[in-house]
Amino acid sequence: MNDVHILLKAFFINTYNQNQTVMAHRITDTCIFCGACEPECPVTAISPGEDSYIINEALCVDCVGHHSEPACVAVCPGESIIKV
């Protein structure tokens, strides 16, 4: 899946869910840089930063339409992912 396809998919999911509250997530400074969250994101909104992983909040769709709960939150061993 290329970047344009991912961006379009995120846009259409957000547009489809415009009547619902879709909130992005953020990784806090307690991230241990384990990488468990990155492969779980269905819209590839998570990427490695310098000291921790980063969620692109413009792409994050709260896993709506993909999972019953935010997949990154479910796998984070440090409980470092919060809603914004």
C-alpha positions in Angstrom: 0.0 0.0 0.0 1.6 3.3 -1.0 1.5 6.6 1.0 -1.2 8.2 -1.3 -3.5 5.2 -0.8 -3.0 5.4 3.0 -3.7 9.1 3.1 -6.8 8.7 1.0 -8.1 5.8 3.1 -7.6 7.9 6.3 -9.4 10.9 4.7 -12.4 8.8 3.6 -12.6 7.0 7.0 -12.5 10.4 8.8 -15.1 11.8 6.3 -17.3 8.8 6.8 -17.1 9.1 10.5 -17.6 12.9 10.6 -20.8 12.5 12.7 -18.9 10.4 15.2 -16.2 11.6 17.5 -12.9 10.1 16.2 -10.1 11.1 18.4 -6.4 10.7 17.7 -3.9 9.2 20.1 -0.5 10.5 21.2 2.5 8.6 22.6 3.8 10.1 25.8 7.4 10.6 27.0 7.1 7.3 28.9 7.4 5.4 25.6 10.1 2.7 26.0 10.7 2.6 22.2 9.8 -1.1 22.0 8.0 -0.9 18.6 5.0 -3.0 19.6 2.6 -0.3 18.4 3.9 0.5 14.9 2.8 -2.7 13.1 -0.6 -2.7 14.8 -1.7 0.6 13.2 -4.1 -0.1 10.3 -3.4 3.3 8.7 0.4 3.4 9.4 0.1 6.6 11.5 2.9 5.4 13.9 6.5 5.9 13.1 9.8 5.9 15.0 11.0 9.3 16.2 14.4 10.1 17.8 13.6 8.8 21.4 10.1 7.4 21.1 7.4 6.4 18.6 5.2 9.2 17.2 1.6 9.1 16.1 0.6 11.3 13.1 -2.5 12.7 14.7 -3.8 13.8 11.2 -3.8 10.1 10.1 -4.9 8.4 13.3 -8.5 7.2 13.0 -8.8 5.6 16.5 -9.0 2.3 14.6 -12.6 3.0 13.7 -13.6 0.6 11.0 -10.6 -1.6 11.7 -10.6 -2.8 15.3 -13.1 -2.7 18.2 -10.5 -0.8 20.2 -7.4 1.2 19.5 -4.8 -1.5 18.6 -1.8 0.5 19.6 -3.2 1.1 23.1 -4.0 -2.6 23.5 -0.4 -3.6 22.8 1.6 -0.9 24.5 3.4 -2.4 27.5 4.2 0.9 29.1 0.6 2.3 28.8 2.2 5.3 27.0 -0.6 6.0 24.5 -3.3 8.4 25.3 -6.3 10.0 23.5 -5.9 13.7 22.6 
